[in-house]
Amino acid sequence: MAKLTNALQLSSSDLIEGETLGLSVSDELVVGPPQVGLSRVVLEVNGGTDTVVKPAGSAGNHYLYVKHTGLQGDGTTAATAAVVLKLASTSLSVIHPGEFCFLNVINSGVINAISSSSETILFEYAYWTKS
């Protein structure tokens, strides 16, 4: 069994007036196959075909990492469009250039991604199965 260590740190001195935020959490996750290592794909324009970044699985839940690289599909031109993540066909999240997320997805959940506009997007992702 492989181990995946994750960590999240959030801090702000002016998030809410008179309040500071200092949050730091980490966990060690035990993972195994099926899994997909760090991968990049060019997402189609809005109205095109969604790209499956996490298929349905029969094993444990999946840990999914996704990142909008900030680049269009050519890999060099800056992107202004967002990426729309979908759980099956229902919009789940919008990720803007440079943003990323890491989430736990139920094993039967299919996560798709597509550009929010007429730009293709260079998109990064990986997933692992909880053991």
Secondary structure, 3 states (H helix, E strand, C coil): CEEEEEEEEEEEEEEECCEEEEEEEEEEEEEEEEEEEEEEEEECCCCCCCEEEECCCCCCCEEEEEEEEEEECCCCCECCCCEEEEECCEEEEEECCCCEEEEEECCCCCEEEEECCCCCEEEEEEEEEEC
